[in-house]
Amino acid sequence: MGNLGLSEIVVIGIIALLVIGPKRLPEVARGLGEAVRAFQDAMKGSSKP
């Protein structure tokens, strides 16, 4: 994940919480995780249905 430390991750999380809101944050995080996973699978050349 690069050179991100704990403090940077906490700051990003707080900003995301303020911008997105507490109700939608889990939904957005789940979608982001799925997108990153799909991108990694595409880079490896394997695709899961």
C-alpha distances in whole Angstrom, upper triangle without the diagonal:
4,7,7,10,12,14,12,10,14,15,13,15,18,18,17,20,23,22,22,24,24,26,24,20,20,21,19,16,17,18,14,13,16,15,12,13,16,14,13,16,18,16,17,21,21,22,23,26
4,6,9,12,14,11,11,15,16,14,16,19,19,19,22,24,23,24,26,26,28,26,23,23,24,21,19,20,21,17,16,19,18,14,17,19,17,15,19,20,18,19,23,24,25,26,29
4,6,10,11,10,10,14,14,14,16,19,19,19,22,24,24,25,26,27,29,27,24,24,26,23,20,23,23,20,19,22,21,18,20,23,20,19,23,24,21,23,26,27,28,29,32
4,7,8,6,7,10,11,10,12,15,15,16,18,20,20,21,23,23,26,24,20,21,23,20,18,20,21,18,17,21,20,17,19,22,20,19,23,24,22,24,27,28,29,29,32
4,6,5,6,9,10,11,12,15,16,17,18,20,21,22,23,23,26,25,21,22,24,22,19,22,23,20,19,23,23,20,22,25,23,22,26,27,26,27,30,31,31,32,34
4,5,5,6,9,10,11,12,14,15,16,18,20,21,21,21,24,23,19,20,22,21,18,20,22,19,19,23,23,20,22,25,24,23,27,29,27,28,32,32,32,32,34
4,5,5,6,9,10,11,12,14,15,17,18,20,20,20,23,23,19,20,23,21,19,22,23,21,21,24,24,22,24,27,26,26,29,31,30,31,34,34,34,34,37
4,5,5,6,9,10,11,12,14,15,16,18,19,19,22,21,18,19,22,19,17,20,21,18,19,22,22,19,22,25,23,23,27,28,27,28,32,32,32,32,34
4,5,5,6,9,10,10,12,14,15,16,17,17,20,19,15,16,18,16,14,17,18,15,15,19,19,17,19,22,21,21,24,26,25,27,30,30,29,29,31
4,5,5,6,9,10,10,12,14,15,15,15,18,18,14,16,18,17,14,18,19,17,17,21,21,20,22,25,24,24,27,29,28,30,33,33,32,32,34
4,5,5,6,9,10,11,12,14,15,15,19,18,15,17,19,17,15,19,20,18,19,22,22,21,23,26,25,25,29,30,29,31,34,34,33,33,35
4,6,5,6,9,10,10,12,13,14,17,16,12,14,16,14,12,16,17,14,15,19,18,17,20,22,21,22,25,26,26,28,31,31,30,30,32
4,5,5,6,9,10,10,11,11,14,13,10,11,14,12,10,14,15,13,14,18,18,17,20,22,22,22,25,27,27,29,31,31,30,29,31
4,5,5,6,9,10,10,10,14,14,11,13,16,14,13,17,18,16,18,21,21,21,23,26,25,26,29,30,30,32,35,34,33,33,34
4,5,5,6,8,10,11,14,13,11,14,16,13,13,17,18,16,18,21,20,20,23,25,24,25,29,29,29,32,34,34,33,32,34
4,5,5,6,7,9,12,10,8,11,12,10,10,13,14,12,15,17,17,17,20,22,22,23,26,27,27,29,31,31,29,29,30
4,6,5,5,6,9,9,7,10,12,11,11,14,15,14,16,19,19,20,22,24,24,26,28,29,30,32,34,33,32,31,32
4,6,6,8,11,11,10,13,15,13,14,17,18,17,19,22,22,22,25,27,27,28,31,32,32,35,36,36,34,34,34
4,6,9,11,10,9,13,14,11,13,16,16,15,18,20,20,21,24,25,25,27,29,30,30,33,34,34,32,32,32
4,7,8,6,6,10,10,8,10,13,13,13,16,18,18,19,22,23,23,25,27,28,29,31,33,32,30,29,29
4,6,6,6,10,11,10,12,14,15,15,18,20,20,21,24,25,26,28,30,31,32,34,35,34,32,31,31
4,6,5,8,10,10,11,14,15,16,17,19,21,22,23,25,26,28,29,31,32,34,35,34,32,31,31
4,6,7,8,10,11,13,14,16,17,19,20,22,23,25,26,28,29,30,32,34,35,33,31,29,29
4,6,5,6,9,10,11,12,14,16,17,18,20,21,23,24,26,27,29,30,32,30,28,26,26
4,5,5,6,9,10,10,12,14,15,16,18,20,21,22,24,26,27,29,30,29,27,26,26
4,6,5,6,9,10,10,12,14,15,16,18,20,21,22,24,26,27,28,27,25,23,23
4,6,5,6,9,10,11,12,14,15,17,18,20,21,23,24,26,27,25,23,21,21
4,5,5,6,9,10,10,12,14,15,16,18,20,21,22,24,26,24,22,21,21
4,5,5,6,9,10,11,12,14,15,16,18,20,21,23,24,23,21,20,21
4,5,5,6,9,10,11,12,14,15,16,18,20,21,22,21,19,17,18
4,5,5,6,9,10,10,12,14,15,16,18,20,21,20,17,16,16
4,5,5,6,9,10,10,12,14,15,16,18,20,19,17,17,18
4,5,5,6,9,10,11,12,14,15,17,18,17,16,15,16
4,5,5,6,9,10,10,12,14,15,16,15,13,12,13
4,5,5,6,9,10,10,12,14,15,14,13,13,14
4,5,5,6,9,10,11,12,14,14,13,13,15
4,5,5,6,9,10,11,12,11,10,10,13
4,5,5,6,9,10,10,9,8,8,10
4,5,5,6,9,10,10,10,11,14
4,5,5,6,9,9,9,11,14
4,5,5,6,5,6,8,11
4,5,5,6,6,9,12
4,5,8,9,13,15
4,6,8,11,15
4,7,10,13
4,7,10
4,6
4
